């Protein structure tokens, strides 16, 4: 099975960097593995239908746009996506 894919969309601003750090914190807390990608290309960002950054996409689903989500929120999104994909926690 492929690991989860989490994308942080944004031009590389401090808020985007904070969201990326929170994604890593949420992954560590959840005990799950994921591929984390920062997306700064405007065309790729627009392809997700977002109108504001930073944005978080978990396994192709936009979970947040235009705000900085809490670590606990991101952790819940990771858990939901992992459960839907049938992925176990990393050991």
C-alpha positions as CSV (number, residue, x, y, z in Angstrom):
1,X,0.0,0.0,0.0
2,X,1.1,3.5,-0.7
3,X,1.6,5.8,2.3
4,X,-0.6,8.8,2.9
5,X,0.2,11.9,0.9
6,X,-0.1,15.3,2.6
7,X,0.4,18.5,0.6
8,X,0.9,21.9,2.1
9,X,0.0,24.5,-0.5
10,X,1.4,28.0,-0.3
11,X,4.1,30.3,-1.7
12,X,6.5,29.6,1.1
13,X,5.4,32.3,3.5
14,X,5.9,32.0,7.3
15,X,2.3,30.8,7.7
16,X,2.9,28.1,5.2
17,X,6.0,27.1,7.0
18,X,4.1,26.9,10.3
19,X,1.5,24.7,8.7
20,X,4.2,22.4,7.4
21,X,5.7,22.1,10.9
22,X,2.3,21.4,12.3
23,X,1.8,18.6,9.8
24,X,5.1,17.0,10.8
25,X,4.1,17.3,14.5
26,X,0.7,15.7,13.8
27,X,2.4,12.9,12.0
28,X,4.8,12.3,14.9
29,X,1.9,12.3,17.3
30,X,-0.3,10.0,15.2
31,X,2.4,7.4,14.8
32,X,1.7,7.3,11.0
33,X,3.9,7.6,8.0
34,X,3.2,9.9,5.1
35,X,4.8,11.6,2.2
36,X,4.8,15.4,2.8
37,X,5.1,17.7,-0.1
38,X,5.2,21.5,-0.1
39,X,3.5,22.9,-3.2
40,X,4.4,26.4,-4.2
41,X,3.5,26.3,-7.9
42,X,0.5,28.5,-8.5
43,X,-1.0,26.4,-11.2
44,X,-0.8,23.2,-9.1
45,X,-2.4,25.1,-6.1
46,X,-5.2,26.3,-8.3
47,X,-5.8,22.8,-9.6
48,X,-7.1,22.0,-6.1
49,X,-9.7,24.7,-6.3
50,X,-8.3,26.7,-3.3
51,X,-8.7,30.5,-3.1
52,X,-6.5,31.1,-0.1
53,X,-3.3,29.8,1.4
54,X,-2.0,28.1,3.3
55,X,-3.9,25.0,2.5
56,X,-3.6,21.4,3.6
57,X,-4.5,18.5,1.3
58,X,-4.6,14.9,2.7
59,X,-4.7,12.1,0.1
60,X,-6.2,14.4,-2.5
61,X,-8.9,16.0,-0.3
62,X,-8.6,19.7,0.7
63,X,-9.0,19.8,4.4
64,X,-8.1,23.4,5.1
65,X,-7.6,26.6,3.1
66,X,-6.8,30.2,4.2
67,X,-6.1,29.4,7.9
68,X,-3.6,27.6,10.1
69,X,-5.1,24.4,11.4
70,X,-4.4,23.1,14.9
71,X,-2.1,20.1,15.2
72,X,-5.0,18.1,16.7
73,X,-7.1,18.8,13.6
74,X,-4.4,17.7,11.3
75,X,-3.9,14.6,13.4
76,X,-7.6,13.8,13.1
77,X,-7.5,14.2,9.3
78,X,-4.5,11.9,9.1
79,X,-6.3,9.3,11.1
80,X,-9.4,9.5,9.0
81,X,-7.5,9.2,5.7
82,X,-5.4,6.3,7.1
83,X,-8.6,4.5,8.2
84,X,-10.2,5.1,4.8
85,X,-7.1,3.7,3.1
86,X,-6.8,0.8,5.5
87,X,-3.4,1.8,6.6
88,X,-1.9,0.7,10.0
89,X,0.2,2.9,12.2
90,X,3.9,2.9,11.6
91,X,5.9,0.8,14.0
